[in-house]
């Protein structure tokens, strides 16, 4: 009996390994006898996948691997005492020491398009915000896409576009830098110059034009950037990539979804595509060799259960790229797809200073 069990086990192992030996062996012997076995195994596998009990187990296992972190209690937000807006009770002009005393050291420091740095804070991507400092280590800019905004005028996260425009009037149509005026023409974004601060409100057009994010920059910081776009810079390109990764995870957490893990392999596929588009002056999911996003990811050795790709072009920062993607329904669905587990991002800035952004998502 033991001999029969061992023999059966040997047969099973040999069949499992058949993809490795079938090709070479076919040069010497007829292996067509395996074809009906293959057909039977495929039928059995399809039946197994369709079984409701097996499906339930697979879903449970998948949910365990993408478990959402425990929800952290919301902070108490106080009305700013000196400035118009505050993020997590931090205002422009607060010192870096004040920030560190409240929140410790940042989770990430990355370059921004103003030749300064974003200091990114979060707790498993909850309570997510970004700060930047001037030469005196005073806060001169911030961003958040979560419920961390307080203001003197009562504006808060998810305030309506109508209420903001009623309060502040018509937004800017352009920003002048030197002899050039840069036109602002995006109905999903309002920018104002308020009390010496450039305030940009980002609206969610798929949620009744509610305020979904805010960026506040000092006027002096904005004016130091002489052009709308930053020059090509490998450090900035890498920074835009990790910022998009952080912004995506903060967005997912806001929608009750799990955090994605960074994939170096997917990022390599993404940056190669961004570089190819920037170099060859095209913008498409299929490259000039006819490869789809899935072909390109598989060419890097990536194996996945499902995958998707987001592309953006021309936005002058990771923040504007992310907010634009969220207002494009197909891209938004990728960002908020529950079954994804990993993300890699690649950015390339062409010789005209225009960034190309590629996000490669996949689920294992």
Secondary structure as UniProt FT lines:
FT   HELIX           2..16
FT   HELIX           18..25
FT   TURN            26..28
FT   HELIX           32..34
FT   HELIX           35..50
FT   HELIX           52..65
FT   STRAND          85..87
FT   TURN            88..89
FT   TURN            92..93
FT   HELIX           96..103
FT   STRAND          108..111
FT   TURN            113..114
FT   STRAND          117..123
FT   TURN            124..125
FT   STRAND          126..133
FT   TURN            135..136
FT   STRAND          138..144
FT   STRAND          149..151
FT   TURN            152..153
FT   TURN            157..158
FT   HELIX           161..168
FT   STRAND          174..177
FT   TURN            178..179
FT   STRAND          180..183
FT   TURN            187..188
FT   STRAND          189..194
FT   TURN            195..196
FT   STRAND          197..204
FT   TURN            205..209
FT   STRAND          210..218
FT   HELIX           219..224
FT   HELIX           234..254
FT   TURN            255..256
FT   STRAND          261..262
FT   HELIX           264..280
FT   TURN            288..289
FT   HELIX           293..299
FT   TURN            300..301
FT   STRAND          306..313
FT   HELIX           318..326
FT   HELIX           329..335
FT   TURN            338..339
FT   STRAND          342..349
FT   TURN            351..352
FT   STRAND          355..363
//
